[in-house]
Amino acid sequence: MSDDPAHVREFFGVRAAGWDSRFPDDGPAYAAAVADLGLRPGDAVLDAGCGTGRALPPLRAAVGPTGTVLGVDLTPEMLAQVVKEGRDQDGTPVLADVARLPLRDGALDAVFGAGLVSHLADPARDLAELARVVRPGGRLALFHPIGRAALAARHGRRITDDDLRAEPRLRPLLAGSGWELTAYTDEDHRFLALAVRRTD
Ligand SMILES: C[S@@+](CC[C@H](N)C(=O)[O-])C[C@H]1O[C@@H](n2cnc3c(N)ncnc32)[C@H](O)[C@@H]1O
């Protein structure tokens, strides 16, 4: 599944205000996923498709006061929630499409993207844009607080191997976009793919 930006904005715009109350218990899962990204004090990290900014507090905690935390989203209503929840104290909200980031090449140490990849209009192009803004050796985490099978069951579907997040699809997709998949977990309560920005 992929999505065009106008549909993404429409879909998430009406859901923004109630987003956090739908998933009130996810905080520890986000903190654990951020921990697996291996950030260091002073690092620069982007939360790509940050939504209401649920990952911004643990990202800030990981990079500390000298680090840089950005939250990019293309849905204005989501970024309004970042401010309403006071999470703009932890990271700077930026209205942008991850397909065209207002960042220079190699500006970042890492990207965290929760619930993002299946909404990208052109996943190969957009993952390559994320690679562009990360330094060689930098890291990417694609996270979801629910695994593929559990999510499919929630929607009354079964998982299939043509799902973008299935390892046989995700590994070559990342490889063609400048990333090397280094770890892959798909359990009921956690989907986490970790990748490293290739140096070649
Ligand atoms: C499923 S929500 C997840 C939000 C947040 N990361 C979380 O875990 O709560 C997906 C978010 O990605 C944003 N998004 C989707 N495609 C995007 C794109 N191309 N550029 C920027 N944001 C995008 C949507 O607006 C939405 O806020």
The ligand as an SDF file (V2000), in Angstrom:
LIG
                    3D

 27 29  0  0  0  0  0  0  0  0999 V2000
    0.4670    6.3040   11.2510 C   0  0  0  0  0  0  0  0  0  0  0  0
    0.8700    7.9920   11.5270 S   0  0  0  0  0  0  0  0  0  0  0  0
    2.1640    7.8340   12.7170 C   0  0  0  0  0  0  0  0  0  0  0  0
    2.4500    9.1080   13.4550 C   0  0  0  0  0  0  0  0  0  0  0  0
    3.5620    9.0000   14.4820 C   0  0  0  0  0  0  0  0  0  0  0  0
    4.8260    8.6560   13.8720 N   0  0  0  0  0  0  0  0  0  0  0  0
    3.2140    7.9930   15.5470 C   0  0  0  0  0  0  0  0  0  0  0  0
    3.8600    6.9390   15.6000 O   0  0  0  0  0  0  0  0  0  0  0  0
    2.3070    8.2490   16.3370 O   0  0  0  0  0  0  0  0  0  0  0  0
    1.7470    8.4310   10.0260 C   0  0  0  0  0  0  0  0  0  0  0  0
    2.1630    9.8950    9.9590 C   0  0  0  0  0  0  0  0  0  0  0  0
    3.0400   10.0660    8.8490 O   0  0  0  0  0  0  0  0  0  0  0  0
    2.7060   11.2680    8.1930 C   0  0  0  0  0  0  0  0  0  0  0  0
    3.1600   11.1320    6.8120 N   0  0  0  0  0  0  0  0  0  0  0  0
    2.7730   10.2070    5.9030 C   0  0  0  0  0  0  0  0  0  0  0  0
    3.4330   10.3880    4.7510 N   0  0  0  0  0  0  0  0  0  0  0  0
    4.2750   11.4220    4.9380 C   0  0  0  0  0  0  0  0  0  0  0  0
    5.2190   12.0820    4.1010 C   0  0  0  0  0  0  0  0  0  0  0  0
    5.4280   11.7170    2.8440 N   0  0  0  0  0  0  0  0  0  0  0  0
    5.9220   13.1190    4.6220 N   0  0  0  0  0  0  0  0  0  0  0  0
    5.7170   13.5270    5.9030 C   0  0  0  0  0  0  0  0  0  0  0  0
    4.8150   12.9420    6.7330 N   0  0  0  0  0  0  0  0  0  0  0  0
    4.1060   11.8990    6.2530 C   0  0  0  0  0  0  0  0  0  0  0  0
    1.2100   11.3950    8.3580 C   0  0  0  0  0  0  0  0  0  0  0  0
    0.7810   12.7360    8.1900 O   0  0  0  0  0  0  0  0  0  0  0  0
    1.0250   10.8670    9.7720 C   0  0  0  0  0  0  0  0  0  0  0  0
    1.1200   11.8920   10.7200 O   0  0  0  0  0  0  0  0  0  0  0  0
  1  2  1  0
  2  3  1  0
  2 10  1  0
  3  4  1  0
  4  5  1  0
  5  6  1  0
  5  7  1  0
  7  8  2  0
  7  9  1  0
 10 11  1  0
 11 12  1  0
 11 26  1  0
 12 13  1  0
 13 14  1  0
 13 24  1  0
 14 15  1  0
 14 23  1  0
 15 16  2  0
 16 17  1  0
 17 18  1  0
 17 23  2  0
 18 19  1  0
 18 20  2  0
 20 21  1  0
 21 22  2  0
 22 23  1  0
 24 25  1  0
 24 26  1  0
 26 27  1  0
M  CHG  2   2   1   9  -1
M  END
$$$$
